[in-house]
Amino acid sequence: MLLTIGDFARASGLSAKALRRYDETGLLPPARVDPYTGYRYYTRDQVEQARLVRWLRRIGMPLADTGRVCALYATDTAGAARAVRAYWAEVEAQTAARRDLAASLAERIGGNTDMTTTSAFSGGLRFVAAVRLDRGLVRTVQQDAAHAGPHLLAVADGYGADGERASGAAVAAVAAVAAPTSVAGPRDRAGDALNALEDGVRDANRRVAGADAGSGSASGSDAGSGTTLTAALLTGTRLTLAHVGDSRAYLLRGGVLAPLTRDHTVVQALVDAGELDPAEAAERPDRAVLLKALDGGDAAPEPDFGVREVRAGDRVLLCTDGVSAVVPEGEIARALRGGGGVEAVADAVVEAARGCGGPDNVACVVGDVVAG
């Protein structure tokens, strides 16, 4: 027996409007559509799927992800459950990052009643930094890029045929954020660093598209090329981070190493969902499959943003996964704790990656926070 759209809406808890939309998108097509009246009819067997759709949409799952979970549910209920847990782990990670960002913004805004703060580009803290690029012991080309200035550090890991162009274009875009002229005037509104980095990431995505076009390949994601990007902007005593992909930022303070970013990878999502032990993640062949990257598409992916209070004596490391995917964090910490200044420490980070086989390109920036 077929149900009318009204009866099916009441049985499933979905509105008729939602059902029409899910039919148009192919998520929940009716069993039959009357060729003359256009009325939609559903079977009772479809009620369970419709209720699943309703609950998945209730937790905010996008339509495309909802469709994938429903398809899995039909043949692999355990796989569907893993997909839901992975999605929610991603939501919680993003929520935690936004919570930290909101707290930092509230503190900064509340502490400056005129919504302004003295420009950090004219004083305050700055970086003394060293950059290292290394092809590694296996790769025949170098597709990583890096930048270090007194107020901005950045690394990018390109992939695909135009990976070198993509990473270079992305780093060049955010490198412009470090210039004093990129922040409005001697007194800057709270949030200017975040706005500047956000604009820099968007510009980076546009330049990645231009890099593809300049090489004669298809632009955007159709070209199969793109790049990760991690950037850190120092303003006053605040370190503002923008992050897309699986390059990383670390902070060493008092000899203790703390990660500042979270990988946008399938494997990390499984770890966050409790489906994979962190020790197993390093052995997974798909550990480098990205959930986010700058590929020159029409819409740049939403970066993770963070704000961290820093002080003189802190040491910051930005590196591509040629370091972080092969060198244990304990060894990274030992390299960063080494003496000899940033040049020697940057060399030590590269040597640590080579000592672990050097399977990938390396880009690393070591920056010491010093009084301006």
N, C-alpha and C positions, 0 to 999 in steps of 0.2 A: 504494500500500500504506500502510495506517495503522499508526502506532506506538502501543503502549500507553503509559500514562504512565510506567511503569518504563523501557521502552526509550527513550522520549523524554528522560527525565531523564538517562540515561547518555550519550545522544548530545549533549545540550546542556550538560551540566555543572550543571544546576539540579536541586535536590532536588524530590521529589514534593510536599513541603509547600509549597515556593516556587511550584511550578506551580499548585497549587490556589489559592494566594493571588492569583497574577497572573490567574487565570481569574475569580475573584470580583471583582477590581477592574477587569476589562475590558482589562488590559494585554496579556495573552497568552491569549486564549480558545482552547480546543481546536477542532479541525476537526469533531469529532462527540462527542456525549455519549449513551451508551446510555440510552434512556428507561426501561429496566427496572432495570438495575444501577447506573446513574450513573457507569459507567466513562468516563474521558476518553481520547480518541484524537487523535493529532496526525499531520500529514503531514511528510514529510522536508523539504519546502520551508520549514517553520516553524523548522527547526533553526537557520538563520542568524540569524533574528530573536531566537530565544531566547538564542543566544550573545551577541548585541548587548545584550540586556537584562541578561544576567549581568555583562558587563563594565561597563555603565553603573552598575549597582547596586554593583559592586565599587569604583568611585571615589566612591561615596556619593551619587549623583544621586537625588533624591526620585522617587517613583513618577510624579507628575504630569509632571515634566520628562522622565523616561524615556519616557513615552508620547508626548510631543510629538516627541522626537528620533526615535523609531521610526516615527512617522507621516511625518516629513520624509524619513527614509531611504528610504521606499518610493517617493518621487517626486522627491526633491531631495537627493542625497547631499552636495552642497556645502553646502547649507543645514543639513543635519544636523551636518556637521563644524563649521560656524560656531557652532551652538548648543552643541556640546560644549566648544569652546574658550572661549566666553563663560561657560559654567558654571564651568569650571576657573579662569578668571581671577577670577571672583567668589570662589571658594574661597580662592585664593591671597591676594587682597586681605583677606579676613576673617581668614585665618591670620596675615598680617603684623600686622594691627591687634591680634589677640589676643596675638601674640608680644611686641609692645611693651608691652601691658598686663600680661602675665605678668612681664616683666622688671621693670617698675616696681613691681608688687606685691611681687615677691621682694626687691627692693632695700629697699623700705619696711619690709617685715616683718622682714627680716634686720637692719636698722639699728635696730629697736626691739624689744629682747628681751622686753619686757613686753607686746608687741602693742598699744601705745598710743602716742599722740602728742598733744602739747598742742593744744587746740582752736584752730583758726585764726580762729574767729569772735571770739575775744577779743583778737586781736592779729595780728602777721604782716603780710602784704601785703593790699592791697585795691585795688578799682577806683575810678578817677575816670572816669565814663562819660557819654556823650551818646547819645540815641536820636533817630533821624529816621524818620518815615514819610512817604512821598510817593506819590501816586496815579499818577504818571507822566504822560505826554503823550497816552496812547491810551485807557487804561482809564477807565471811568465810575464804578467803585466801588473801594474800598480793601479788600483781603482779607488783607493782611499784618498782622502784629502783632509787637511787640518789648517787651523789658523790660531794664532796667539797674538793678542795685543794687550795693552795695559788694562783694558776693561772688558774684553771679550775673548772667550775661548770657544772653539768649535771643532768638531770632527764629523766626517761623513764617510759612509761606506757604500760605494757605488756597486751596482750589479747590472748584468746584461751587457749587450754589445757596446752600449754607450755609457757604461758605468763610470768611466773615468771623467767624461764630460759632465755627467749628472752630479757627481760628488763635488767636482770643482765649482760648478755653477751654484750649487746650494751653499757651499762655504763662502763663496764670494758674496752672495746675497746677504747672509747674516753678518759677515765681516763689516759691512757698511754700518750696521747698528752701533758699532763701537765708536764711530766718529762723533765728536761733540755736537756737530750740526744736525745729527739725527734725533736729538732731544731738544725740545723747544725752550731755549733760553736759559738764563742763569738760575731761574727758579722753576722747578718742574712739578707738575701735578702728580699726586700719588697714583701709581699705576702706569706711569709713562714707560718704565722699563718693560712691563708686561706688554703694553701696546706696541712698543718698538719691536720686541721679539716676535710678537704675533704677526706684525706686518712683514718682518724679515722672513718668517717661514712661508708666508703666502708668496712673497717675491721669489723665494727659493724654488717653490713649486713651479712658478711661471718660468723661471730660468731653466729648470730641468726640461720643461717642454720645449723651450728654445734650443737647448743643447741637442735634443733629439732631432728637431727640425733642421738644425744646422748641419747635422751629419748626413742628412738625406734619408733618414729612417722615418717611419711613422711616428707622429708625436704622441705623448701621453702614454697611458698604460698599454696601448696596442703595440708599442715598440718593445715591450718586455724589458725595459731598462728603468732604472730609478736609483734612489739612494736613501739611506738613513740620514738622520741629522740630529745631533745633540749640541746645544749651544748654552753657554753660561755667561750672563752679563752681570758685571759687578758695578753696583751703584751705591755709594755710601758704604753702609755695612751690610747690604743685602745682596745675595747672590740669586739672581732670577734665572730659571732654567726653562728651556723649551726642548722637547724631546719627541722624536718620531723614529721608531724602529728598534734595533737591538744594539746600537752603540751605547756606551754607558758613561755616567759621571759618578765619581767617588769623592768623598771628603775625608782627609786624614787630619785628625785633631788629637793631640796628646798621644800619638802613636796608635790610635784606634781608627780603623777604616770603616766608613759607613757608605753604603750605596745611596745615591741620590735619584736614581732613575729605575724604572721597571721596564723590562723587555716587552716589546709588542710582538710576541711570537706565539705560534700555536702551542708550543711546548710550555711556555710560561703560563698560558691560560690553563693548561691541564694541571700544572703544579698548583696554581692558585685554587683550582677547583678540587684539589685533593685527589685527583685521578693519577697523579704521577709523583713519585718521590723526587726531590731535588737532586739527589745523587744519581738517579736514573736519567735525568734530563740531559746530562752531558753526553750520554751514550746514544741518544736518539738520533737516527739519520736525518730526521726532519726538524732538528733543533733550530735551524736557521730559517724556517719558513715564516715569513713576516705576516703579521696582521695589518700593519701600517707601514707605509713608506711614501716618500715623495716620488711620484711617477709622472708628474706633468699633467695629470688628469684635470678635468674641468673644475673640480672642487678639491682643494688641498685637504688632506686628512687633519682631523683635530689633534693637535699636539697635546702632550701632557705638559702642564706648566707647574712650576713650583717656585717657592721663595724660601730661601734659607739665610738665617743670620750667620755672618762669618766675622772673623776677627784676625788681626795680624798674627802670623804664626801658623795659620791653617794652610794646608796643602791640598790642591784640587787636581784630580786626574780625569781627563776625558780620553776615552779610547774606543776604538772599534772592536768588533768581536774577534779580530785576530789576536787580541790580548785576552779579553774577558771570557771567550769560549774555551780557551785552552789552558790558561794560567789560573790555578786555584787562588781564591781571594787571599789566603794566607801568604802566598808568595808575592802577590801584588802588594800587600801591606808591607812585607819585608823590603821590597824594592823601594817603596815610597819612603820608608823610614831611613833609608840609607843616607849617608852624608855626601858632601861634595857639591851641593846645590842642584838646581833644577836640571842643568845639562847632564850631569852624571846620573841623576835619577832617571831621566828620560832614556838614557842609554841602557840603564839597568832594566827598565820595563821591556824594551825591545829584546834584550838578551834573554829575559825570562820567557818571552814568547818563542824565541828561537830554540831555547833549551827544551821547550815542550813540543818540538817538531816543526814549528813555524809553518803550519799548513795554510795560512791565509795571509793576506796583506795586513799590515799594521799601520794605524795612525794613532799617535798618542800626543797629548799635550799635558805637560806638568806645569802647574801654576802655583807659585807661592804667594800668599796674600801678605802684602807689606803695607806699612803706613805710607800714604802718598806724599 
